[in-house]
Amino acid sequence: MKLISLSKLDLALIWKCAINHYDNKCVRSINKGNFIYGWKIAIWNCNKDFNLNATFRELDLVLKILEMYPYVMTKSKRAVQCQLLSKKIREMIILANKVHPKEVILE
């Protein structure tokens, strides 16, 4: 498990990209009972950025989901935010692996 900090805007960007994704696994991740849906429930009940536990696979899938931003984001400002979010998640994965290299979860 890795600790990830997301804002409501971060989640909204992930959600929009997931809804429009070509891969059914990415689309299903926002369905009730799946991990991004769970993140939404946790974040929406909080008034600030929220720290979540995520597996390497979940973070990897979020990066795949965010690859859709050029196709679904019509405003350049949102596209830049998606790029920054992707970078933030990649950096979290790298940092988590440096801090706990033997705890990388390969499900």
C-alpha angles and dihedrals in degrees: 000000000000128000114237128182116214134175126213089256091053090053092046090054092048090047094051092049092046094052090055098040122127093218114081092211089061092047092049091053089077095050120109110280096026127106103260090047087053090051089052092054091048096046097043090056090055129075097213141029110314130218113225134184113234135175122232089252092054092050091046090052091049089054089052090049092051090055085079094067096101089057100045106030111084096177116071090218091062091046090055090049089053091051091050092048091051090050091048092052093046089051091049091053091049093046093047091051091050093049096042106017094163093051097066105136115222105182 
